[in-house]
């Protein structure tokens, strides 16, 4: 039981981290500008010899409500962390 909980927690954590890393350019930009992630998105990405330029815009609230994938992977990430902590606590008990 304890090993299964740990495996489930690692799987949940891995899924959440994979999605977090895929959104990292957005979340890093938003963290620097102190704006709410994930309600922002990057658009007009242009790469040239000088580097990459892009614009950051807000995700419309209707789209965030109707397509809540950001909520799924962030809750999965926190559920994985909680499951791993619970499994370690049960193992040490």
PDB file of N, CA, C and O in Angstrom:
ATOM      1  N   UNK A   1       0.822  -1.200   0.000  1.00  0.00           N
ATOM      2  CA  UNK A   1       0.000   0.000   0.000  1.00  0.00           C
ATOM      3  C   UNK A   1       0.861   1.257   0.000  1.00  0.00           C
ATOM      4  O   UNK A   1       0.599   2.199  -0.748  1.00  0.00           O
ATOM      5  N   UNK A   2       1.897   1.266   0.849  1.00  0.00           N
ATOM      6  CA  UNK A   2       2.751   2.442   0.943  1.00  0.00           C
ATOM      7  C   UNK A   2       3.536   2.652  -0.345  1.00  0.00           C
ATOM      8  O   UNK A   2       3.726   3.781  -0.796  1.00  0.00           O
ATOM      9  N   UNK A   3       3.989   1.541  -0.928  1.00  0.00           N
ATOM     10  CA  UNK A   3       4.744   1.641  -2.173  1.00  0.00           C
ATOM     11  C   UNK A   3       3.839   2.103  -3.308  1.00  0.00           C
ATOM     12  O   UNK A   3       4.252   2.904  -4.146  1.00  0.00           O
ATOM     13  N   UNK A   4       2.610   1.605  -3.338  1.00  0.00           N
ATOM     14  CA  UNK A   4       1.665   2.043  -4.368  1.00  0.00           C
ATOM     15  C   UNK A   4       1.360   3.528  -4.244  1.00  0.00           C
ATOM     16  O   UNK A   4       1.282   4.235  -5.249  1.00  0.00           O
ATOM     17  N   UNK A   5       1.188   4.002  -3.016  1.00  0.00           N
ATOM     18  CA  UNK A   5       0.956   5.433  -2.814  1.00  0.00           C
ATOM     19  C   UNK A   5       2.133   6.255  -3.310  1.00  0.00           C
ATOM     20  O   UNK A   5       1.949   7.298  -3.937  1.00  0.00           O
ATOM     21  N   UNK A   6       3.333   5.789  -3.032  1.00  0.00           N
ATOM     22  CA  UNK A   6       4.525   6.504  -3.473  1.00  0.00           C
ATOM     23  C   UNK A   6       4.613   6.518  -4.995  1.00  0.00           C
ATOM     24  O   UNK A   6       4.968   7.541  -5.580  1.00  0.00           O
ATOM     25  N   UNK A   7       4.299   5.413  -5.636  1.00  0.00           N
ATOM     26  CA  UNK A   7       4.331   5.351  -7.101  1.00  0.00           C
ATOM     27  C   UNK A   7       3.271   6.271  -7.703  1.00  0.00           C
ATOM     28  O   UNK A   7       3.539   6.969  -8.680  1.00  0.00           O
ATOM     29  N   UNK A   8       2.075   6.274  -7.127  1.00  0.00           N
ATOM     30  CA  UNK A   8       1.019   7.168  -7.606  1.00  0.00           C
ATOM     31  C   UNK A   8       1.438   8.622  -7.426  1.00  0.00           C
ATOM     32  O   UNK A   8       1.235   9.442  -8.321  1.00  0.00           O
ATOM     33  N   UNK A   9       2.021   8.944  -6.275  1.00  0.00           N
ATOM     34  CA  UNK A   9       2.482  10.306  -6.028  1.00  0.00           C
ATOM     35  C   UNK A   9       3.559  10.738  -6.999  1.00  0.00           C
ATOM     36  O   UNK A   9       3.545  11.873  -7.477  1.00  0.00           O
ATOM     37  N   UNK A  10       4.494   9.850  -7.297  1.00  0.00           N
ATOM     38  CA  UNK A  10       5.560  10.179  -8.248  1.00  0.00           C
ATOM     39  C   UNK A  10       4.985  10.369  -9.647  1.00  0.00           C
ATOM     40  O   UNK A  10       5.421  11.255 -10.381  1.00  0.00           O
ATOM     41  N   UNK A  11       4.005   9.541 -10.022  1.00  0.00           N
ATOM     42  CA  UNK A  11       3.372   9.696 -11.339  1.00  0.00           C
ATOM     43  C   UNK A  11       2.634  11.033 -11.439  1.00  0.00           C
ATOM     44  O   UNK A  11       2.749  11.731 -12.446  1.00  0.00           O
ATOM     45  N   UNK A  12       1.881  11.387 -10.402  1.00  0.00           N
ATOM     46  CA  UNK A  12       1.172  12.669 -10.402  1.00  0.00           C
ATOM     47  C   UNK A  12       2.145  13.838 -10.439  1.00  0.00           C
ATOM     48  O   UNK A  12       1.947  14.798 -11.184  1.00  0.00           O
ATOM     49  N   UNK A  13       3.191  13.752  -9.635  1.00  0.00           N
ATOM     50  CA  UNK A  13       4.197  14.808  -9.602  1.00  0.00           C
ATOM     51  C   UNK A  13       4.887  14.944 -10.954  1.00  0.00           C
ATOM     52  O   UNK A  13       5.124  16.059 -11.418  1.00  0.00           O
ATOM     53  N   UNK A  14       5.208  13.827 -11.585  1.00  0.00           N
ATOM     54  CA  UNK A  14       5.865  13.859 -12.896  1.00  0.00           C
ATOM     55  C   UNK A  14       4.974  14.512 -13.941  1.00  0.00           C
ATOM     56  O   UNK A  14       5.441  15.335 -14.727  1.00  0.00           O
ATOM     57  N   UNK A  15       3.694  14.152 -13.957  1.00  0.00           N
ATOM     58  CA  UNK A  15       2.767  14.754 -14.910  1.00  0.00           C
ATOM     59  C   UNK A  15       2.675  16.265 -14.699  1.00  0.00           C
ATOM     60  O   UNK A  15       2.701  17.033 -15.661  1.00  0.00           O
ATOM     61  N   UNK A  16       2.567  16.685 -13.446  1.00  0.00           N
ATOM     62  CA  UNK A  16       2.495  18.116 -13.163  1.00  0.00           C
ATOM     63  C   UNK A  16       3.766  18.846 -13.534  1.00  0.00           C
ATOM     64  O   UNK A  16       3.709  19.954 -14.067  1.00  0.00           O
ATOM     65  N   UNK A  17       4.924  18.240 -13.259  1.00  0.00           N
ATOM     66  CA  UNK A  17       6.195  18.891 -13.589  1.00  0.00           C
ATOM     67  C   UNK A  17       6.428  18.969 -15.092  1.00  0.00           C
ATOM     68  O   UNK A  17       6.972  19.959 -15.581  1.00  0.00           O
ATOM     69  N   UNK A  18       6.024  17.939 -15.828  1.00  0.00           N
ATOM     70  CA  UNK A  18       6.166  17.982 -17.290  1.00  0.00           C
ATOM     71  C   UNK A  18       5.366  19.140 -17.859  1.00  0.00           C
ATOM     72  O   UNK A  18       5.855  19.862 -18.728  1.00  0.00           O
ATOM     73  N   UNK A  19       4.158  19.326 -17.387  1.00  0.00           N
ATOM     74  CA  UNK A  19       3.346  20.444 -17.861  1.00  0.00           C
ATOM     75  C   UNK A  19       3.889  21.779 -17.384  1.00  0.00           C
ATOM     76  O   UNK A  19       3.828  22.765 -18.118  1.00  0.00           O
ATOM     77  N   UNK A  20       4.417  21.830 -16.175  1.00  0.00           N
ATOM     78  CA  UNK A  20       5.004  23.067 -15.675  1.00  0.00           C
ATOM     79  C   UNK A  20       6.208  23.468 -16.511  1.00  0.00           C
ATOM     80  O   UNK A  20       6.372  24.644 -16.839  1.00  0.00           O
ATOM     81  N   UNK A  21       7.053  22.501 -16.861  1.00  0.00           N
ATOM     82  CA  UNK A  21       8.233  22.790 -17.681  1.00  0.00           C
ATOM     83  C   UNK A  21       7.814  23.207 -19.084  1.00  0.00           C
ATOM     84  O   UNK A  21       8.454  24.072 -19.682  1.00  0.00           O
ATOM     85  N   UNK A  22       6.755  22.611 -19.619  1.00  0.00           N
ATOM     86  CA  UNK A  22       6.313  23.007 -20.959  1.00  0.00           C
ATOM     87  C   UNK A  22       5.770  24.432 -20.963  1.00  0.00           C
ATOM     88  O   UNK A  22       5.827  25.113 -21.987  1.00  0.00           O
ATOM     89  N   UNK A  23       5.246  24.885 -19.832  1.00  0.00           N
ATOM     90  CA  UNK A  23       4.767  26.259 -19.715  1.00  0.00           C
ATOM     91  C   UNK A  23       5.813  27.191 -19.102  1.00  0.00           C
ATOM     92  O   UNK A  23       5.499  28.344 -18.804  1.00  0.00           O
ATOM     93  N   UNK A  24       7.048  26.720 -18.908  1.00  0.00           N
ATOM     94  CA  UNK A  24       8.053  27.508 -18.196  1.00  0.00           C
ATOM     95  C   UNK A  24       8.339  28.866 -18.821  1.00  0.00           C
ATOM     96  O   UNK A  24       8.434  29.848 -18.085  1.00  0.00           O
ATOM     97  N   UNK A  25       8.485  28.978 -20.157  1.00  0.00           N
ATOM     98  CA  UNK A  25       8.734  30.329 -20.698  1.00  0.00           C
ATOM     99  C   UNK A  25       7.642  31.315 -20.331  1.00  0.00           C
ATOM    100  O   UNK A  25       7.919  32.489 -20.087  1.00  0.00           O
ATOM    101  N   UNK A  26       6.400  30.844 -20.290  1.00  0.00           N
ATOM    102  CA  UNK A  26       5.294  31.724 -19.923  1.00  0.00           C
ATOM    103  C   UNK A  26       5.363  32.056 -18.436  1.00  0.00           C
ATOM    104  O   UNK A  26       5.264  33.220 -18.050  1.00  0.00           O
ATOM    105  N   UNK A  27       5.534  31.028 -17.602  1.00  0.00           N
ATOM    106  CA  UNK A  27       5.513  31.260 -16.159  1.00  0.00           C
ATOM    107  C   UNK A  27       6.709  32.087 -15.713  1.00  0.00           C
ATOM    108  O   UNK A  27       6.589  32.887 -14.785  1.00  0.00           O
ATOM    109  N   UNK A  28       7.872  31.910 -16.362  1.00  0.00           N
ATOM    110  CA  UNK A  28       9.057  32.689 -16.006  1.00  0.00           C
ATOM    111  C   UNK A  28       8.847  34.159 -16.339  1.00  0.00           C
ATOM    112  O   UNK A  28       9.184  35.035 -15.542  1.00  0.00           O
ATOM    113  N   UNK A  29       8.291  34.429 -17.517  1.00  0.00           N
ATOM    114  CA  UNK A  29       8.013  35.803 -17.920  1.00  0.00           C
ATOM    115  C   UNK A  29       7.012  36.449 -16.973  1.00  0.00           C
ATOM    116  O   UNK A  29       7.172  37.602 -16.574  1.00  0.00           O
ATOM    117  N   UNK A  30       5.997  35.705 -16.625  1.00  0.00           N
ATOM    118  CA  UNK A  30       4.952  36.235 -15.755  1.00  0.00           C
ATOM    119  C   UNK A  30       5.488  36.480 -14.350  1.00  0.00           C
ATOM    120  O   UNK A  30       5.101  37.452 -13.702  1.00  0.00           O
ATOM    121  N   UNK A  31       6.380  35.605 -13.870  1.00  0.00           N
ATOM    122  CA  UNK A  31       6.949  35.783 -12.536  1.00  0.00           C
ATOM    123  C   UNK A  31       7.802  37.040 -12.469  1.00  0.00           C
ATOM    124  O   UNK A  31       7.785  37.751 -11.464  1.00  0.00           O
ATOM    125  N   UNK A  32       8.545  37.318 -13.531  1.00  0.00           N
ATOM    126  CA  UNK A  32       9.375  38.525 -13.552  1.00  0.00           C
ATOM    127  C   UNK A  32       8.495  39.767 -13.537  1.00  0.00           C
ATOM    128  O   UNK A  32       8.800  40.741 -12.848  1.00  0.00           O
ATOM    129  N   UNK A  33       7.414  39.734 -14.291  1.00  0.00           N
ATOM    130  CA  UNK A  33       6.538  40.899 -14.386  1.00  0.00           C
ATOM    131  C   UNK A  33       5.487  40.935 -13.284  1.00  0.00           C
ATOM    132  O   UNK A  33       4.663  41.849 -13.246  1.00  0.00           O
ATOM    133  N   UNK A  34       5.505  39.939 -12.376  1.00  0.00           N
ATOM    134  CA  UNK A  34       4.584  39.859 -11.244  1.00  0.00           C
ATOM    135  C   UNK A  34       3.123  39.905 -11.696  1.00  0.00           C
ATOM    136  O   UNK A  34       2.328  40.716 -11.222  1.00  0.00           O
ATOM    137  N   UNK A  35       2.801  39.012 -12.624  1.00  0.00           N
ATOM    138  CA  UNK A  35       1.432  38.920 -13.121  1.00  0.00           C
ATOM    139  C   UNK A  35       0.893  37.519 -12.869  1.00  0.00           C
ATOM    140  O   UNK A  35       1.676  36.583 -12.702  1.00  0.00           O
ATOM    141  N   UNK A  36      -0.419  37.354 -12.839  1.00  0.00           N
ATOM    142  CA  UNK A  36      -0.987  36.049 -12.481  1.00  0.00           C
ATOM    143  C   UNK A  36      -0.824  35.002 -13.578  1.00  0.00           C
ATOM    144  O   UNK A  36      -1.325  35.174 -14.689  1.00  0.00           O
ATOM    145  N   UNK A  37      -0.127  33.928 -13.263  1.00  0.00           N
ATOM    146  CA  UNK A  37      -0.021  32.780 -14.158  1.00  0.00           C
ATOM    147  C   UNK A  37      -1.094  31.797 -13.734  1.00  0.00           C
ATOM    148  O   UNK A  37      -1.287  31.661 -12.526  1.00  0.00           O
ATOM    149  N   UNK A  38      -1.780  31.130 -14.563  1.00  0.00           N
ATOM    150  CA  UNK A  38      -1.654  30.909 -15.999  1.00  0.00           C
ATOM    151  C   UNK A  38      -2.628  31.715 -16.834  1.00  0.00           C
ATOM    152  O   UNK A  38      -2.931  31.327 -17.962  1.00  0.00           O
ATOM    153  N   UNK A  39      -3.124  32.820 -16.315  1.00  0.00           N
ATOM    154  CA  UNK A  39      -4.096  33.598 -17.071  1.00  0.00           C
ATOM    155  C   UNK A  39      -3.444  34.502 -18.100  1.00  0.00           C
ATOM    156  O   UNK A  39      -4.082  35.419 -18.618  1.00  0.00           O
ATOM    157  N   UNK A  40      -2.188  34.250 -18.397  1.00  0.00           N
ATOM    158  CA  UNK A  40      -1.506  34.983 -19.449  1.00  0.00           C
ATOM    159  C   UNK A  40      -0.952  33.999 -20.444  1.00  0.00           C
ATOM    160  O   UNK A  40      -0.719  32.837 -20.110  1.00  0.00           O
ATOM    161  N   UNK A  41      -0.740  34.442 -21.647  1.00  0.00           N
ATOM    162  CA  UNK A  41      -0.163  33.578 -22.658  1.00  0.00           C
ATOM    163  C   UNK A  41       0.772  34.388 -23.550  1.00  0.00           C
ATOM    164  O   UNK A  41       0.679  35.613 -23.630  1.00  0.00           O
ATOM    165  N   UNK A  42       1.662  33.680 -24.207  1.00  0.00           N
ATOM    166  CA  UNK A  42       2.636  34.309 -25.094  1.00  0.00           C
ATOM    167  C   UNK A  42       2.099  34.238 -26.520  1.00  0.00           C
ATOM    168  O   UNK A  42       1.583  33.204 -26.945  1.00  0.00           O
ATOM    169  N   UNK A  43       2.222  35.336 -27.251  1.00  0.00           N
ATOM    170  CA  UNK A  43       1.843  35.330 -28.659  1.00  0.00           C
ATOM    171  C   UNK A  43       2.798  36.237 -29.426  1.00  0.00           C
ATOM    172  O   UNK A  43       3.607  36.946 -28.828  1.00  0.00           O
ATOM    173  N   UNK A  44       2.701  36.211 -30.744  1.00  0.00           N
ATOM    174  CA  UNK A  44       3.604  36.943 -31.643  1.00  0.00           C
ATOM    175  C   UNK A  44       5.062  36.616 -31.352  1.00  0.00           C
ATOM    176  O   UNK A  44       5.885  37.517 -31.186  1.00  0.00           O
ATOM    177  N   UNK A  45       5.380  35.332 -31.289  1.00  0.00           N
ATOM    178  CA  UNK A  45       6.758  34.908 -31.053  1.00  0.00           C
ATOM    179  C   UNK A  45       7.513  35.000 -32.370  1.00  0.00           C
ATOM    180  O   UNK A  45       7.143  34.355 -33.351  1.00  0.00           O
ATOM    181  N   UNK A  46       8.582  35.811 -32.389  1.00  0.00           N
ATOM    182  CA  UNK A  46       9.384  36.007 -33.601  1.00  0.00           C
ATOM    183  C   UNK A  46      10.839  35.755 -33.246  1.00  0.00           C
ATOM    184  O   UNK A  46      11.392  36.390 -32.348  1.00  0.00           O
ATOM    185  N   UNK A  47      11.454  34.817 -33.968  1.00  0.00           N
ATOM    186  CA  UNK A  47      12.876  34.528 -33.758  1.00  0.00           C
ATOM    187  C   UNK A  47      13.667  35.103 -34.920  1.00  0.00           C
ATOM    188  O   UNK A  47      13.309  34.905 -36.081  1.00  0.00           O
ATOM    189  N   UNK A  48      14.733  35.808 -34.609  1.00  0.00           N
ATOM    190  CA  UNK A  48      15.636  36.315 -35.642  1.00  0.00           C
ATOM    191  C   UNK A  48      17.057  36.258 -35.116  1.00  0.00           C
ATOM    192  O   UNK A  48      17.304  35.670 -34.063  1.00  0.00           O
ATOM    193  N   UNK A  49      18.003  36.868 -35.841  1.00  0.00           N
ATOM    194  CA  UNK A  49      19.409  36.784 -35.428  1.00  0.00           C
ATOM    195  C   UNK A  49      19.690  37.543 -34.130  1.00  0.00           C
ATOM    196  O   UNK A  49      20.702  37.280 -33.480  1.00  0.00           O
ATOM    197  N   UNK A  50      18.835  38.460 -33.747  1.00  0.00           N
ATOM    198  CA  UNK A  50      19.025  39.220 -32.508  1.00  0.00           C
ATOM    199  C   UNK A  50      18.476  38.493 -31.285  1.00  0.00           C
ATOM    200  O   UNK A  50      18.798  38.852 -30.153  1.00  0.00           O
ATOM    201  N   UNK A  51      17.656  37.482 -31.506  1.00  0.00           N
ATOM    202  CA  UNK A  51      17.062  36.743 -30.395  1.00  0.00           C
ATOM    203  C   UNK A  51      15.594  36.478 -30.648  1.00  0.00           C
ATOM    204  O   UNK A  51      15.141  36.457 -31.793  1.00  0.00           O
ATOM    205  N   UNK A  52      14.872  36.281 -29.595  1.00  0.00           N
ATOM    206  CA  UNK A  52      13.442  35.983 -29.685  1.00  0.00           C
ATOM    207  C   UNK A  52      12.656  37.125 -29.058  1.00  0.00           C
ATOM    208  O   UNK A  52      12.955  37.564 -27.947  1.00  0.00           O
ATOM    209  N   UNK A  53      11.659  37.593 -29.772  1.00  0.00           N
ATOM    210  CA  UNK A  53      10.775  38.615 -29.210  1.00  0.00           C
ATOM    211  C   UNK A  53       9.363  38.040 -29.149  1.00  0.00           C
ATOM    212  O   UNK A  53       8.979  37.232 -29.995  1.00  0.00           O
ATOM    213  N   UNK A  54       8.608  38.453 -28.165  1.00  0.00           N
ATOM    214  CA  UNK A  54       7.247  37.952 -27.992  1.00  0.00           C
ATOM    215  C   UNK A  54       6.450  38.961 -27.193  1.00  0.00           C
ATOM    216  O   UNK A  54       6.997  39.893 -26.604  1.00  0.00           O
ATOM    217  N   UNK A  55       5.154  38.754 -27.187  1.00  0.00           N
ATOM    218  CA  UNK A  55       4.260  39.579 -26.395  1.00  0.00           C
ATOM    219  C   UNK A  55       3.500  38.675 -25.435  1.00  0.00           C
ATOM    220  O   UNK A  55       3.189  37.528 -25.759  1.00  0.00           O
ATOM    221  N   UNK A  56       3.210  39.194 -24.273  1.00  0.00           N
ATOM    222  CA  UNK A  56       2.461  38.447 -23.269  1.00  0.00           C
ATOM    223  C   UNK A  56       1.096  39.105 -23.125  1.00  0.00           C
ATOM    224  O   UNK A  56       1.001  40.315 -22.919  1.00  0.00           O
ATOM    225  N   UNK A  57       0.045  38.306 -23.234  1.00  0.00           N
ATOM    226  CA  UNK A  57      -1.305  38.839 -23.108  1.00  0.00           C
ATOM    227  C   UNK A  57      -2.122  38.018 -22.136  1.00  0.00           C
ATOM    228  O   UNK A  57      -1.752  36.898 -21.786  1.00  0.00           O
ATOM    229  N   UNK A  58      -3.223  38.574 -21.706  1.00  0.00           N
ATOM    230  CA  UNK A  58      -4.095  37.876 -20.761  1.00  0.00           C
ATOM    231  C   UNK A  58      -4.961  36.845 -21.466  1.00  0.00           C
ATOM    232  O   UNK A  58      -5.455  37.082 -22.569  1.00  0.00           O
ATOM    233  N   UNK A  59      -5.138  35.709 -20.827  1.00  0.00           N
ATOM    234  CA  UNK A  59      -6.059  34.684 -21.297  1.00  0.00           C
ATOM    235  C   UNK A  59      -7.463  35.128 -20.896  1.00  0.00           C
ATOM    236  O   UNK A  59      -7.704  35.431 -19.728  1.00  0.00           O
ATOM    237  N   UNK A  60      -8.386  35.172 -21.847  1.00  0.00           N
ATOM    238  CA  UNK A  60      -9.748  35.586 -21.488  1.00  0.00           C
ATOM    239  C   UNK A  60     -10.347  34.657 -20.429  1.00  0.00           C
ATOM    240  O   UNK A  60     -10.126  33.447 -20.460  1.00  0.00           O
ATOM    241  N   UNK A  61     -11.091  35.222 -19.510  1.00  0.00           N
ATOM    242  CA  UNK A  61     -11.652  34.447 -18.408  1.00  0.00           C
ATOM    243  C   UNK A  61     -12.584  33.347 -18.912  1.00  0.00           C
ATOM    244  O   UNK A  61     -12.627  32.265 -18.327  1.00  0.00           O
ATOM    245  N   UNK A  62     -13.336  33.607 -19.994  1.00  0.00           N
ATOM    246  CA  UNK A  62     -14.227  32.581 -20.539  1.00  0.00           C
ATOM    247  C   UNK A  62     -13.429  31.375 -21.016  1.00  0.00           C
ATOM    248  O   UNK A  62     -13.838  30.233 -20.806  1.00  0.00           O
ATOM    249  N   UNK A  63     -12.291  31.627 -21.659  1.00  0.00           N
ATOM    250  CA  UNK A  63     -11.462  30.524 -22.142  1.00  0.00           C
ATOM    251  C   UNK A  63     -10.840  29.762 -20.975  1.00  0.00           C
ATOM    252  O   UNK A  63     -10.728  28.537 -21.025  1.00  0.00           O
ATOM    253  N   UNK A  64     -10.440  30.470 -19.938  1.00  0.00           N
ATOM    254  CA  UNK A  64      -9.873  29.807 -18.760  1.00  0.00           C
ATOM    255  C   UNK A  64     -10.913  28.935 -18.061  1.00  0.00           C
ATOM    256  O   UNK A  64     -10.578  27.879 -17.523  1.00  0.00           O
ATOM    257  N   UNK A  65     -12.159  29.368 -18.066  1.00  0.00           N
ATOM    258  CA  UNK A  65     -13.225  28.590 -17.438  1.00  0.00           C
ATOM    259  C   UNK A  65     -13.640  27.415 -18.323  1.00  0.00           C
ATOM    260  O   UNK A  65     -13.859  26.311 -17.824  1.00  0.00           O
ATOM    261  N   UNK A  66     -13.748  27.643 -19.629  1.00  0.00           N
ATOM    262  CA  UNK A  66     -14.217  26.595 -20.543  1.00  0.00           C
ATOM    263  C   UNK A  66     -13.152  25.558 -20.866  1.00  0.00           C
ATOM    264  O   UNK A  66     -13.491  24.423 -21.199  1.00  0.00           O
ATOM    265  N   UNK A  67     -11.880  25.912 -20.779  1.00  0.00           N
ATOM    266  CA  UNK A  67     -10.780  24.992 -21.079  1.00  0.00           C
ATOM    267  C   UNK A  67      -9.797  25.006 -19.910  1.00  0.00           C
ATOM    268  O   UNK A  67      -8.712  25.575 -20.028  1.00  0.00           O
ATOM    269  N   UNK A  68     -10.160  24.389 -18.785  1.00  0.00           N
ATOM    270  CA  UNK A  68      -9.346  24.526 -17.567  1.00  0.00           C
ATOM    271  C   UNK A  68      -8.200  23.522 -17.462  1.00  0.00           C
ATOM    272  O   UNK A  68      -7.973  22.964 -16.389  1.00  0.00           O
ATOM    273  N   UNK A  69      -7.464  23.279 -18.568  1.00  0.00           N
ATOM    274  CA  UNK A  69      -6.360  22.320 -18.495  1.00  0.00           C
ATOM    275  C   UNK A  69      -5.291  22.789 -17.513  1.00  0.00           C
ATOM    276  O   UNK A  69      -4.669  21.960 -16.849  1.00  0.00           O
ATOM    277  N   UNK A  70      -5.064  24.092 -17.406  1.00  0.00           N
ATOM    278  CA  UNK A  70      -4.084  24.632 -16.464  1.00  0.00           C
ATOM    279  C   UNK A  70      -4.438  24.223 -15.040  1.00  0.00           C
ATOM    280  O   UNK A  70      -3.551  23.962 -14.227  1.00  0.00           O
ATOM    281  N   UNK A  71      -5.734  24.167 -14.738  1.00  0.00           N
ATOM    282  CA  UNK A  71      -6.176  23.779 -13.404  1.00  0.00           C
ATOM    283  C   UNK A  71      -5.923  22.297 -13.154  1.00  0.00           C
ATOM    284  O   UNK A  71      -5.547  21.904 -12.049  1.00  0.00           O
ATOM    285  N   UNK A  72      -6.130  21.475 -14.182  1.00  0.00           N
ATOM    286  CA  UNK A  72      -5.924  20.032 -14.050  1.00  0.00           C
ATOM    287  C   UNK A  72      -4.476  19.721 -13.714  1.00  0.00           C
ATOM    288  O   UNK A  72      -4.209  18.980 -12.769  1.00  0.00           O
ATOM    289  N   UNK A  73      -3.523  20.283 -14.482  1.00  0.00           N
ATOM    290  CA  UNK A  73      -2.138  19.912 -14.217  1.00  0.00           C
ATOM    291  C   UNK A  73      -1.598  20.560 -12.951  1.00  0.00           C
ATOM    292  O   UNK A  73      -0.723  19.984 -12.305  1.00  0.00           O
ATOM    293  N   UNK A  74      -2.087  21.738 -12.574  1.00  0.00           N
ATOM    294  CA  UNK A  74      -1.584  22.327 -11.327  1.00  0.00           C
ATOM    295  C   UNK A  74      -2.128  21.569 -10.112  1.00  0.00           C
ATOM    296  O   UNK A  74      -1.400  21.368  -9.139  1.00  0.00           O
ATOM    297  N   UNK A  75      -3.390  21.147 -10.153  1.00  0.00           N
ATOM    298  CA  UNK A  75      -3.930  20.339  -9.054  1.00  0.00           C
ATOM    299  C   UNK A  75      -3.238  18.985  -9.004  1.00  0.00           C
ATOM    300  O   UNK A  75      -2.986  18.457  -7.921  1.00  0.00           O
ATOM    301  N   UNK A  76      -2.924  18.415 -10.180  1.00  0.00           N
ATOM    302  CA  UNK A  76      -2.198  17.146 -10.232  1.00  0.00           C
ATOM    303  C   UNK A  76      -0.822  17.282  -9.599  1.00  0.00           C
ATOM    304  O   UNK A  76      -0.377  16.392  -8.875  1.00  0.00           O
ATOM    305  N   UNK A  77      -0.155  18.386  -9.867  1.00  0.00           N
ATOM    306  CA  UNK A  77       1.163  18.631  -9.272  1.00  0.00           C
ATOM    307  C   UNK A  77       1.067  18.676  -7.750  1.00  0.00           C
ATOM    308  O   UNK A  77       1.857  18.028  -7.062  1.00  0.00           O
ATOM    309  N   UNK A  78       0.117  19.426  -7.223  1.00  0.00           N
ATOM    310  CA  UNK A  78      -0.033  19.524  -5.772  1.00  0.00           C
ATOM    311  C   UNK A  78      -0.522  18.216  -5.160  1.00  0.00           C
ATOM    312  O   UNK A  78      -0.135  17.875  -4.042  1.00  0.00           O
ATOM    313  N   UNK A  79      -1.367  17.481  -5.877  1.00  0.00           N
ATOM    314  CA  UNK A  79      -1.818  16.177  -5.381  1.00  0.00           C
ATOM    315  C   UNK A  79      -0.653  15.202  -5.306  1.00  0.00           C
ATOM    316  O   UNK A  79      -0.571  14.401  -4.375  1.00  0.00           O
ATOM    317  N   UNK A  80       0.248  15.265  -6.279  1.00  0.00           N
ATOM    318  CA  UNK A  80       1.435  14.408  -6.248  1.00  0.00           C
ATOM    319  C   UNK A  80       2.328  14.724  -5.067  1.00  0.00           C
ATOM    320  O   UNK A  80       2.827  13.819  -4.399  1.00  0.00           O
ATOM    321  N   UNK A  81       2.532  16.006  -4.808  1.00  0.00           N
ATOM    322  CA  UNK A  81       3.350  16.409  -3.658  1.00  0.00           C
ATOM    323  C   UNK A  81       2.697  15.933  -2.360  1.00  0.00           C
ATOM    324  O   UNK A  81       3.368  15.388  -1.484  1.00  0.00           O
ATOM    325  N   UNK A  82       1.389  16.140  -2.243  1.00  0.00           N
ATOM    326  CA  UNK A  82       0.678  15.707  -1.041  1.00  0.00           C
ATOM    327  C   UNK A  82       0.694  14.200  -0.852  1.00  0.00           C
ATOM    328  O   UNK A  82       0.840  13.718   0.271  1.00  0.00           O
ATOM    329  N   UNK A  83       0.547  13.453  -1.936  1.00  0.00           N
ATOM    330  CA  UNK A  83       0.560  11.992  -1.851  1.00  0.00           C
ATOM    331  C   UNK A  83       1.924  11.474  -1.435  1.00  0.00           C
ATOM    332  O   UNK A  83       2.020  10.552  -0.625  1.00  0.00           O
ATOM    333  N   UNK A  84       2.981  12.061  -1.985  1.00  0.00           N
ATOM    334  CA  UNK A  84       4.340  11.641  -1.610  1.00  0.00           C
ATOM    335  C   UNK A  84       4.606  11.947  -0.138  1.00  0.00           C
ATOM    336  O   UNK A  84       5.167  11.115   0.575  1.00  0.00           O
ATOM    337  N   UNK A  85       4.208  13.127   0.318  1.00  0.00           N
ATOM    338  CA  UNK A  85       4.400  13.483   1.726  1.00  0.00           C
ATOM    339  C   UNK A  85       3.614  12.530   2.624  1.00  0.00           C
ATOM    340  O   UNK A  85       4.127  12.086   3.651  1.00  0.00           O
ATOM    341  N   UNK A  86       2.376  12.213   2.246  1.00  0.00           N
ATOM    342  CA  UNK A  86       1.560  11.291   3.032  1.00  0.00           C
ATOM    343  C   UNK A  86       2.186   9.898   3.061  1.00  0.00           C
ATOM    344  O   UNK A  86       2.210   9.255   4.111  1.00  0.00           O
ATOM    345  N   UNK A  87       2.694   9.422   1.915  1.00  0.00           N
ATOM    346  CA  UNK A  87       3.307   8.089   1.865  1.00  0.00           C
ATOM    347  C   UNK A  87       4.564   8.030   2.723  1.00  0.00           C
ATOM    348  O   UNK A  87       4.796   7.036   3.411  1.00  0.00           O
ATOM    349  N   UNK A  88       5.373   9.077   2.690  1.00  0.00           N
ATOM    350  CA  UNK A  88       6.588   9.110   3.520  1.00  0.00           C
ATOM    351  C   UNK A  88       6.213   9.182   4.997  1.00  0.00           C
ATOM    352  O   UNK A  88       6.847   8.535   5.831  1.00  0.00           O
ATOM    353  N   UNK A  89       5.193   9.962   5.322  1.00  0.00           N
ATOM    354  CA  UNK A  89       4.741  10.069   6.710  1.00  0.00           C
ATOM    355  C   UNK A  89       4.235   8.724   7.222  1.00  0.00           C
ATOM    356  O   UNK A  89       4.538   8.330   8.348  1.00  0.00           O
ATOM    357  N   UNK A  90       3.455   8.013   6.384  1.00  0.00           N
ATOM    358  CA  UNK A  90       2.948   6.690   6.785  1.00  0.00           C
ATOM    359  C   UNK A  90       4.077   5.684   6.946  1.00  0.00           C
ATOM    360  O   UNK A  90       4.018   4.803   7.804  1.00  0.00           O
ATOM    361  N   UNK A  91       5.106   5.820   6.115  1.00  0.00           N
ATOM    362  CA  UNK A  91       6.231   4.893   6.186  1.00  0.00           C
ATOM    363  C   UNK A  91       7.042   5.118   7.462  1.00  0.00           C
ATOM    364  O   UNK A  91       7.541   4.161   8.054  1.00  0.00           O
ATOM    365  N   UNK A  92       7.175   6.357   7.884  1.00  0.00           N
ATOM    366  CA  UNK A  92       7.957   6.676   9.082  1.00  0.00           C
ATOM    367  C   UNK A  92       7.152   6.530  10.368  1.00  0.00           C
ATOM    368  O   UNK A  92       7.723   6.577  11.457  1.00  0.00           O
ATOM    369  N   UNK A  93       5.864   6.358  10.264  1.00  0.00           N
ATOM    370  CA  UNK A  93       4.993   6.270  11.437  1.00  0.00           C
ATOM    371  C   UNK A  93       5.179   4.978  12.180  1.00  0.00           C
ATOM    372  O   UNK A  93       4.520   4.747  13.193  1.00  0.00           O
TER     373      UNK A  93
END
